Amino acid sequence: MKGPIALEIEALLSAAFAPAAVTVINDSDRHHGHAGHDGSGESHFTVEMESPAFAGKSRLERQRMVIRALGDIPGQRVHALAIKARAPGE
């Protein structure tokens, strides 16, 4: 079952990018005892997404687009966010 932050990430990305596919993976349990693990169960995530919005953009531009779309979640409400953003056909 997805927690509230995972659901919010998925909703924000869906609204911003109309992705063909979006997967939000909660990696928090793998980081138990590490820096940034706050015990909430929602501190570390991986996002995998495919969207036409990423066509012609560099990996860095794609990451910046995703971070902007997520507002205060990365770095404030979530300790770590891995982003795997691709355009269709990649």
For each residue, the residues with C-beta under 8 A, 3 or more apart:
1:
2: 6 7 10 24 26
3: 6 7 26 41 42
4: 7 8 42
5: 8 9 42 45 73 77 78
6: 2 3 9 10 24 26 42 45
7: 2 3 4 10 11
8: 4 5 11 12 73
9: 5 6 12 13 24 45 47 70 73 78
10: 2 6 7 13 14 22 24
11: 7 8 14 15
12: 8 9 15 16 69 70 71 73
13: 9 10 16 17 19 22 24 47 49 66 69 70
14: 10 11 17 18 19 22
15: 11 12
16: 12 13 53 65 69
17: 13 14 22 49 51 53 54 65 69
18: 14 51 52 53
19: 13 14 22 49 50 51
20: 50 51 52 88
21: 48 49 50
22: 10 13 14 17 19 47 48 49 50 51
23: 47 48 49
24: 2 6 9 10 13 45 46 47
25: 45 46 47 48
26: 2 3 6 29 41 42 44 45
27: 30 31 44 45 46 80 82
28: 31 32 37 40 41 42 43 44 45
29: 26 32 41
30: 27 44
31: 27 28 34 36 37 43 44 79 80
32: 28 29 37
33: 37
34: 31 37
35: 79
36: 31 43 44 79 80
37: 28 31 32 33 34 43 44 79
38: 43 79
39:
40: 28 43
41: 3 26 28 29
42: 3 4 5 6 26 28 45 78
43: 28 31 36 37 38 40 78 79 80
44: 26 27 28 30 31 36 37 78 79 80 81
45: 5 6 9 24 25 26 27 28 42 78 80 81 82
46: 24 25 27 81 82 83 84
47: 9 13 22 23 24 25 66 81 82 83 84 85
48: 21 22 23 25 84
49: 13 17 19 21 22 23 54 66 83 84 85 86
50: 19 20 21 22 54 85 86 87 88 90
51: 17 18 19 20 22 54 85 87 88
52: 18 20 55 87 88
53: 16 17 18 57 65 87
54: 17 49 50 51 57 62 65 85 86 87
55: 52 87 88
56: 87
57: 53 54 61 62 65 87
58: 61 62
59: 62 63 85
60: 63 64
61: 57 58 64 65
62: 54 57 58 59 65 66 83 85 86
63: 59 60 66 67 83 85
64: 60 61 67 68
65: 16 17 53 54 57 61 62 68 69 85
66: 13 47 49 62 63 69 70 83 85
67: 63 64 70 74 81 83
68: 64 65 71
69: 12 13 16 17 65 66
70: 9 12 13 66 67 73 74 81
71: 12 68
72: 75 76 77
73: 5 8 9 12 70 76 77 78 81
74: 67 70 78 81
75: 72 78 79
76: 72 73
77: 5 72 73
78: 5 9 42 43 44 45 73 74 75 81
79: 31 35 36 37 38 43 44 75
80: 27 31 36 43 44 45
81: 44 45 46 47 67 70 73 74 78
82: 27 45 46 47
83: 46 47 49 62 63 66 67
84: 46 47 48 49
85: 47 49 50 51 54 59 62 63 65 66
86: 49 50 54 62 90
87: 50 51 52 53 54 55 56 57 90
88: 20 50 51 52 55
89:
90: 50 86 87
